[in-house]
Amino acid sequence: MPRARSKPTAPDDWAHELQSLLIGKEVKPSGEGWLTSIEFAEKIKKNRGNGLKILRQGLKTGLLERFIGSQKGATRTYPKVWYRPKK
């Protein structure tokens, strides 16, 4: 027989608690040479679409490495991806 909960909770309470713990935490890559997709496109003087195609091809062939982190915005933390050539 299931036990009764001592305190009723809303189904999304755990999500709010997790968000409050993670809010404002930036996770950025360490080391040199990391660029976002927009910075990469500007560096090679291509538009964003062509820059993304080149990034995907570099990841597929193993020439680039990817770091998935987060960056703090005005109201919340957003996911952000950085790329750099493999050494």
URURTA-V635453 format. One record per residue. N is the residue number from 1. PHI is phi in radians with two decimals (none if undefined). OMEGA is omega in degrees with one decimal (NA if undefined). Layout:
BEGIN
[[N;PHI;OMEGA] [N;PHI;OMEGA]]
END
This chain:
BEGIN
[[1;none;-178.6] [2;-1.17;177.8] [3;-1.43;176.6] [4;-1.36;177.2] [5;-1.28;-179.9] [6;-1.28;-178.8] [7;-2.42;178.8] [8;-1.18;179.6] [9;-2.20;175.4] [10;-1.29;-176.6] [11;-1.07;-176.6] [12;-1.83;178.1] [13;-1.06;-179.1] [14;-1.13;179.7] [15;-1.18;178.5] [16;-1.15;179.2] [17;-1.16;178.1] [18;-1.11;179.2] [19;-1.08;-179.8] [20;-1.15;177.4] [21;-1.26;-174.9] [22;-1.60;-174.9] [23;-1.09;177.8] [24;1.44;179.8] [25;-1.59;176.1] [26;-1.60;175.9] [27;-2.16;-177.9] [28;-2.03;-178.7] [29;-1.24;174.6] [30;-1.73;-178.8] [31;1.73;-176.2] [32;-1.89;173.0] [33;1.59;-179.2] [34;-1.39;177.7] [35;-2.30;170.9] [36;-1.37;-178.7] [37;-1.10;179.9] [38;-1.19;178.1] [39;-1.10;178.4] [40;-1.09;-180.0] [41;-1.08;178.4] [42;-1.16;-178.3] [43;-1.15;-179.3] [44;-1.62;177.2] [45;1.01;175.0] [46;-2.21;175.0] [47;-1.35;-175.1] [48;-1.06;-178.5] [49;-1.07;178.8] [50;-1.19;176.4] [51;-1.08;178.1] [52;-1.14;177.2] [53;-1.08;179.8] [54;-1.17;177.8] [55;-1.09;179.2] [56;-1.06;179.7] [57;-1.15;178.1] [58;-1.13;177.1] [59;-1.18;-178.1] [60;-1.14;-178.3] [61;-1.48;177.7] [62;1.52;179.4] [63;-1.46;-178.9] [64;-2.07;170.6] [65;-2.03;-175.2] [66;-2.14;174.6] [67;-2.16;179.0] [68;-1.79;-178.5] [69;-2.38;180.0] [70;-2.57;179.4] [71;-2.35;-176.8] [72;-1.33;174.7] [73;-1.80;-178.6] [74;-1.18;-176.0] [75;-2.06;-178.1] [76;-2.72;178.5] [77;-1.73;-176.5] [78;-1.96;174.5] [79;-1.20;-179.2] [80;-2.52;-178.4] [81;-2.13;176.9] [82;-2.09;-179.3] [83;-2.28;171.0] [84;-2.77;178.2] [85;-1.18;175.6] [86;-1.27;-178.7] [87;-1.68;NA]]
END
